[in-house]
Amino acid sequence: MKFLDIRDNSFEDAFAAILARSEETGRDVEQIVVDIIAEVRSRGDAAVLDYTRRFDRLEADSVHSLEVTEVEFNEAFARVADEDIAALKLAVERVARFHQKQKQETWLSTDEPDIMLGQMVTPLQRVGIYVPGGKASYPSSVIMNAVPAKVAGVGEVIMVAPTPGGEINPHVLVAARLSGVDRVFRIGGAQAVAALAYGTATIPKVAKITGPGNIYVATAKKLVFGQVGIDMIAGPSEILVINDGSGNPAHIAADLLSQAEHDELASSILITTDRAFGERVAEEVELQLGQLSRESIARKSWETYGAVIVSGSLPEAIDFSNRIAPEHLELAVTDPFAILPQIRNAGAIFLGHFTPEAAGDYLAGPNHTLPTGGTARFFSPLSLDDFVKKSSIVYFSEGGLNRLGRSIVHIAQLEGLEAHAKSVSKRLK
């Protein structure tokens, strides 16, 4: 962990190592993924089976046998405690209710009597969602990807999840059923992304792929983009807490560790105007680390990519936050609403001392699939917009074309496109 002062001359160099964190997408990784995609495109199910045996140690006679059956769904519900099911149902309901507010309808404008313009909103026909299954199982990822798709009206949601050894977490299956997922396959990695993008005899081709994954999954999504849509290229998780010396250091320490336990590359940063408060948070982090079951992961993340930064003022801290555009931003200050209008770049913003980032991860309502690595400067959280497409609607009556046609012809001639001009002029009186 680095204890830094934003006003020191050495600050930028010291902080650069944290900003540079990432899983390296070296040429070797990209070439492996290119080869996997090519194999799946040419050999379909056979390639998916080969890679599943190799990477997930899962033997299967057919890809069809890797699809989760109704019996397996029923067994999952039988294995999961009623209180767990109730909590997942509550999350589904809240996430659905939030995303329902994002819904846009087709609209038509008749402001002009001889022209009608509009926009048609159409749900995607089929989408694929990727749910990680390596270091942990994430039913919340199922909910955050599948529920908005279903609220948007997507016809079919295909879920893929790696299952080393073949067993899939029952909570993930329960979440899939509660969220409206239509089909689930026990496959993961770049081969799952390729199968969704190009289709195989068993796995249907989708229009878009969403959901986080490791570096191979992220690289595969990047390489198939254009063949299908994708949500974003997600990197390691991150949290930034802005603090004015108020609040409980133990609470903020817990929030920092909530991201550090994700993986070794996660970044947890506190920027505070009160150095003594920052020191107490750092001490509390050390105390709480020893209480975590994922201590080794969280400790490596904290020691390598964690930091407590002292700033001279809240405006200075806010400028710093806007510059790095964090995935999760907590405003742990006395009056968070006073500084909220000054926040320009953040994936999700959590206000006050009783809004931990984990609330957003699970059931507050907004999506937890967020832009990372500074991309919150131009990317938004996963939303209903990711699961619909929009078509422009244009209607000209004869009178409308006669009224505007000469201007259309004029612009076409300016561009030297004679056929464009004639397609209008031949219709004009």
N, C-alpha and C positions, 0 to 999 in steps of 0.2 A: 504494500500500500504506500502511496506517495502522499506526503503532507506538503502542500504547495501554497505559495502566496502568489496570487494573480499579478501582483505588482512587481514581482522580482524580474530582473532581466533574463534570468534563466528559465522562466516559466514556460515559454513557448516550446523550447527544446524538450523540456521535461515532459510536457503534456503530449507532444507529438507521438510518443511511443504508444500512448493509450488510443489516440485517434487512428493509428495505423493498424490496430488489431484486426485480424481477419483470418479466416482459414484460407491459406494461399491456394488460388486456383492456378496451379502450375500447369505447364504444358503436359505433364504426365497425367494429371487428373483429367484435363480436357480431352486428351487422346483416348483415355480409357472410356470416357462417356461417349465420345464420337463412335467408338467401336461398338459399344453396347447398343446405341441407337440404330446403327447400321444393321446389326444382327437381328434386332427385333423387327425392323422394317422388312428384312428379307426372309426371316425364318419364323416370325410370328410366335405362336404359342410355344413352339419347340425351344426357341431362344429364351423365352420367359421362364420356362421350366429349368433350363440349364443354369441360368443365373440364380434362380431361387435355390436350387440345390447347392450352388457354389457359395453364395453369400449368406443365405439364411439357414443352411443345413436342413433344408426341408425337402424331403422326397415326395414326389407326386406323379401319378400316371398321366394326368391331364390338368390343364389350367382350370377346367370346369370343377375339378375336385378341390381346387384352392378357393372356390367361392364359398362364403359362409352360408350355411343352410338354415332353414327355418327352425330345425331342431336345435341347432347351435344357438340361435337367438333365444329360444325358449329356455335352454339350459343356462344361458348367461343371466337372464332375469331371475331364475331360481337361485343362482349363486350369490346374487347381489342383495345386500340388506335393503329392507324397505326404506329406511331413512336415507340410504344412498340414492335410491331411485327417486325419492321425493326431492332431494337436493338437486339432482340432475333435471327433473321436471321443472322445478322453479327456475333454473338457469335457462332452459329452453323457452319458457314462457316469457321471461324478462327480455331475453335477446330478441325473440320474435316481436315483442311489443315495441322495442326501440327501433328495430329495422323497418317495421311497418310504417313508421313516421317518415321514412326516407322514400316511400313509394311515389313514383311519378306516373301520371296518366297520359295517354295519348291526348293531344290537343290540336284544335283547328282554329285558325284566325280568319274572320271574314271582315276585317277592318276596311278592306277595299271591296266595292260591290262586284267587280268583275274579275277578282283574283282571290283564290283561297290558298293559304299557306298553313303548314302545321308540322307536327312531329309525332311519329308513331313509335311507341315504346313496346318492344317485343322481348319477352323472356328468352334466354338461350334455351335450346332444345335439350341439351345434355351437357353436364359438367362433370369433371373429375376432381375429387378432393384427396389430397395426400395428408395422411395422419402419421406423424413420427411414431416409431415403436422401438427405438434403440435404448437410450439411457433411461427412459421413463415412458409411461403410457399417459396419453393426454386426451381424456374424454372431452375436455373443454375445447380442444382444437376441432373435434368433430362438430360440436355445437356451433362454434364461431364460423365455420365454413359452410356447414349444411343448412343451418336455419335461414340465413339470408337468402340462399339459393332457393329454398322452398317458398319463402315469403315473396320472392320476386316472381315466382311462378315457373321456375325451371321444371321441365318435364321429367327429367331423370337425373339423379345424382348417383354417380359411381364412386365408391370409396376404395382406396388402396392403402394398405398399411403393412409394413414389414413385420414378420412374426418369426424371429429366430427360434428354431426348434418347432415351430408350428402352432404354438399356443397364442391365442389372442386375448388380451385383457378383457374380462367380462364387462367392466365398466365402460370400455370403449364401445362394445357391441350394444349395450343398453343405450348409451348416448346416441349411437347411430340410429337405432330404431325410434327413439323418442324424437330425434331431429328430422326424421323422414327420409333417411338415406335409403335408396332403392336396392342397391347391390353392394356387397363388400367382398373384396378379394384380398387374400393373404399374400400379397406381393409388395415389394418396396424397392427403393433405390432407383437408379437411372432407368432400369428396365421397366419399372412400373410407369414412369413418366412417358417413356417411349411408347408403351402399349396403349396408354390413354391418348397420346397425340396421333398415332397412326392407325390404331385399331389392330386387333388380331381376330382369329376365327372365333374366339371366346369373349374377349374384352372389347366392348364397343368404343369406337372413336368418339371423342368428346370435342366440344367447341372451346372449352376453357379449362385450365388446370389451376387450382388454388391450393394453398396450404404450405407450411414450412417443411424443411428437411435438411439433411446434412449437405456437405459441399458437393457431393455427387448429384443429389437431387436438385440443388440450386443450379448447378451447371447444366444439367439436362433440361431444366425448365428454360434456361436462357437459350439453349441451342434449338429447342423446338418452337420457340416463340416465332410467330408468323405462320406456322402450320396450325397452331392453336393459340388462343389468348392465354395469358398468365396474369396472376395478380401482381406480383412483384418478386424481386430477388431478395429474399430476406437473409440478413446476416446474423451474427451473434446478438443476443439480447442486451439491452442497456437501460439504465435508469439514471436520471439526474435529479437531485433534490436541491431546491433553492431554499435557504433557511436564513432567518434574521435573528437567531439566538433564542427564539421561543420554542416551546414544545418540550417533549420528553426525548432525551437522547436515545433511550432504549427503543422507542418506537421507530425512530429514523434508522437506527442500526438494523433493526429487523427488516425494514423496507429495502435497505441496501442489499442485505443478504438474500432477500427474496428473488433477486435477479442473479446474484452470484452463484446460487445453487443450480441454475440452469445448466451451465457448462463452463469449462475453464476459460473460454474466450469472452464470457459475459463481462460487461463493464458496469461498475456501480460507483457513482460519484456524488459527493456532497459538496456544494459550494455555499459557504456561510459567511456572514458578516461578523461573526463572533468566534474568534480563534479558540477560546476556552471551551465553548460549546462543541466545536469541531473535535477537540481533543477528547471530550467526554464520549462523543459518538464513536470515535476510533477505539477507545477503551472498551466500550460496550460491544462493538463488533467482535473484538477478540474474545470477549466472554461468551458471546452467543455462538461463535463458530464451534466451540467445543461441544455444543449441545445438538448439533445438526447431524442427522444420519448421512448426509451428503457433504460432510465436512471437507474431505479432500478436494472435491470439485470446487466448493465455495471458497476454500482457502486459497487455492491456486488462482482463481479468478480475482479475489480481493487483493492478493499480494502482487499480482501482475498488472491488473487493469483497474484496480480500485484507487480512489484518491479522495482526500479531503482538501478542498481548496478554500483559502481565505480570500475574500474580496473586500474592497474598501467600502462598498455601498451596494444596496439592492439594485439600482440601475446598472451598475457594473456587472453584477451577477446575471441580470436579465440579458444584457448584451452578450455575455459569454454563452448563455443558453441558446439564444437565437442563432449564434454562430455555429454551434455544433449540432443543432436541430435534433434533440434526443428522441428516442422512441417513446420512453415514458418520462414524463416531467411531473414531479411533485412540487407544489408550491406550499411548503411547510412554513408558512409565515403567519403573523398575527391577522392580517387582512388580505387574503389571497385574491379577493375580487377586485381590490384596488389596483393590483398589478397585472391581472389577467389580460386587459386590453393591450398590454405591451408585449405579450407573447406572440411571436409571429411564426415560429417554426417548432412544432412538436407533434409527435404522433398522437399521444393522448395526454391530457392535462388533468391532474388530480389536485383538488383544492382543499387546503386546510389540514389540520392535524388528525382528523379522524376519517381520512379517505386514503387508505393504503392502496398502493398500486394493485395488490392482489384482488381487491374488490372488482377492478376492471377486468382482471384475468378471467374471472369466473361467472359472475352473474349480475353485475351492475346493469348491463344492457348493451353498451357500445362494444364494438368488435375489438378483440385483442390481437388480431392480425394487423400489425402496424409496420410502418416504414422504419428501417434501421440504418445505421451507418451514415447519418446525415441526410438521408433521402427524404426526410420529412420536410425538407426545403421545397420539394416539388411533388411528393407522393402523399396520398391520403390513406386512412385506414380502409380495410376491406369493408365494402358496403353493398347495398342493393344495386348500385350502379355497375358493380363488377359482374352482375348476373343478368343484365339486360343489354340490349342494343337499341339504338335509336335510328330511325329512318326519317329523312325529311320528306314532306308531302308538298307538292306544288301543283296547283291547278290554275290555268289561264283560260278564261272564256275568249271568244273571238274578239270581243271588245277590249279585253285586257291586253291581248297581244298587240292589237292595233294601237293601243295607247302607249305601250312601252317598247314596241318592237324596234322603232328607229334607233333608240338608244342602245338596244342590245346589238343591233347591226353595227352601230358605230364603234362599240368597244371591240367587237370581233374583228373589224377591219383594222383597228389600232394594233391588234395582235397579229395581223397578217393571216388570219384563219378564214379563208374565203368560204369554205364549205359551211362553217359555223354561221357566217353571215347569211348565206343563201338559205339555210334551213329555216331562218326567220323571215327573210325578205320575200320569199316565194309565197308565204302565207298572208302577207300584208296587202290590204286594199290599196 
